[in-house]
Amino acid sequence: MCALCASLLLVITGCARAGRPRYAEVLGASGQEPGAALTEVGDKLRPPAGECRDRAREYLADHGTLVATLSPELRARTEDVMRGLHPIAQRVLDRVHGVWYARNIESAAAVFLTCGVDEVAATGGFILLDEAQFPFDRPLRDAEVPGLYWRALAADPAAVLGENDPLRRPRGSGEVGALHHAARYLLLHELGHALSLLTGEFVLDDALRMQVHGLDGFTGFSWKVMTTDGSTLPGTRGKTRVRAVVPRRSLDPMTWGSLLDTIGADPDPLVPGYALARPRRTPATLARDVCAGGLALVGAGFVTPTAARYPTEDFAEMFAHALLADEGKLLPGDHVIVDLPGCGRREIRSPYHAAPLGPKRAYLESALGLHSGRRATATL
């Protein structure tokens, strides 16, 4: 969904701002009632300026363009969605520079730009949404978007299953309002990226790329360090040994690489050894690994295939899921059904509530102040 870390190699970097992530400071607000919105959303829906404009142009240089002016309808609908965000998401929104639209964002429906970041004040970053993704006239809910990511593993992901699509839960009316529209999920995911950076779960390198700096926080629940021969990884010239992060359990590098390849995540620079073995892989071998990997994702601690791309995506997906669950939109009895190559249609029960995600789920819910229980206030 987000190409923010398409750079690349998930190396473990040094960090000048070490220590525990500062959630209370970033999410707190002096003089505000708990859960109060902090910003008039109209002030945030604006084109990027200064450093953020430069970063947007750099990111969109190949194919994309910034939208010059929003139509009154698009502005109104987007502001409605922003006003309807979970209070925690609104607090993060208050700290980013803004939200705007682009056309033809490469390999993503949205992107978090790391620009104008003030580490001391815990502010910065900018969110771009692709105007063609999840348009407001499409009846798809925010809680249904994760199912689309599971479908990316399907034997025929483009297949349309119609009204009986098992990835969609037929609750409520067909009308989807601002509190539930699929575009809302994009914002939640990108705000998750913002929070992970502003709290210090991840850090910026010299090229302003978000990077892992250690395994003592969120990353350590589902990822571990692997040291590998740098010659097997593109983009690591002159390095004989490279330390990279890989899934901690249930997914070996080859199977993980097959999943990344299937969802278009370009595994070559990410997976130790995968680039060398890839040319020898047959369709049957790939199907076998996608089947095994798809069924192993939840056991490895990931709520969607997107979450398994890298730790930054893992956090953003967990953040969005945590807020949807707090709103009562993701329930323990939910399920998704995917058609996995090599093993057919399988049912995966509520990944967010699965036992293997328990410690990571508890860590994040506690950090967000959600550990007191579900609000379950959503009308679906």
Salt bridges, closest charged atoms under 4 A:
GLU25 OE2 - ARG22 NH1 2.92
GLU40 OE2 - ARG83 NH2 3.13
GLU58 OE1 - ARG55 NH1 3.88
GLU79 OE2 - ARG75 NH1 3.49
GLU79 OE1 - ARG83 NH2 3.40
ASP80 OD1 - ARG83 NH1 3.54
GLU131 OE2 - ARG103 NE 2.54
ASP142 OD2 - ARG184 NH1 2.80
ASP142 OD2 - LYS329 NZ 2.76
GLU144 OE1 - ARG168 NE 3.66
ASP165 OD2 - ARG151 NH2 2.51
ASP205 OD2 - ARG209 NE 2.83
ASP261 OD1 - ARG278 NH2 3.00
ASP268 OD1 - ARG278 NH1 2.94
ASP289 OD2 - ARG281 NH2 2.61
ASP289 OD1 - ARG288 NE 3.42
GLU313 OE1 - HIS189 NE2 3.27
GLU313 OE2 - HIS193 NE2 2.83
ASP314 OD1 - LYS360 NZ 2.92
GLU317 OE2 - HIS189 ND1 2.78
ASP326 OD2 - HIS86 NE2 2.80
ASP326 OD2 - ARG375 NE 3.11
GLU327 OE2 - ARG184 NH2 2.52
GLU327 OE1 - LYS329 NZ 3.61
ASP334 OD2 - ARG169 NH1 2.99
ASP334 OD1 - ARG171 NH2 3.00
GLU347 OE2 - ARG349 NH1 3.76
GLU365 OE2 - ARG374 NH1 3.00
